[in-house]
Amino acid sequence: MDTGSKNYPALNIPDSELSAFTVCIDLFIISLKNGELIRFTPDDVGRFYDWLISHSVRDIRTTDLLNDAAKNEEMS
């Protein structure tokens, strides 16, 4: 897959409109920059995840884990 492509096949939304995402099994919940939430089930979960990361779309799970670790360190 060409990670440089601005659109992921079958998504039809350019990367510039994507803000953040989370995933459960094979369902991605994606937050758009306009505040809308969409659901998307890609043909290949790993490839789509890699595409999102390569386009700097924020993984909410990773962000939450980092924030929790920082809070725990501040408290100790």
ChimeraX attribute file (.defattr): number of C-alpha atoms within 10 A of each C-alpha:
attribute: neighborCount
match mode: 1-to-1
recipient: residues
	/A:1	10
	/A:2	8
	/A:3	15
	/A:4	10
	/A:5	12
	/A:6	14
	/A:7	15
	/A:8	19
	/A:9	12
	/A:10	10
	/A:11	12
	/A:12	9
	/A:13	13
	/A:14	11
	/A:15	18
	/A:16	13
	/A:17	12
	/A:18	21
	/A:19	20
	/A:20	20
	/A:21	21
	/A:22	16
	/A:23	17
	/A:24	7
	/A:25	7
	/A:26	13
	/A:27	13
	/A:28	18
	/A:29	16
	/A:30	22
	/A:31	20
	/A:32	18
	/A:33	12
	/A:34	9
	/A:35	10
	/A:36	10
	/A:37	14
	/A:38	11
	/A:39	14
	/A:40	13
	/A:41	15
	/A:42	17
	/A:43	11
	/A:44	9
	/A:45	15
	/A:46	11
	/A:47	14
	/A:48	18
	/A:49	18
	/A:50	14
	/A:51	21
	/A:52	20
	/A:53	15
	/A:54	11
	/A:55	16
	/A:56	14
	/A:57	21
	/A:58	17
	/A:59	17
	/A:60	16
	/A:61	13
	/A:62	11
	/A:63	12
	/A:64	11
	/A:65	11
	/A:66	12
	/A:67	12
	/A:68	12
	/A:69	11
	/A:70	11
	/A:71	11
	/A:72	10
	/A:73	9
	/A:74	8
	/A:75	6
	/A:76	5
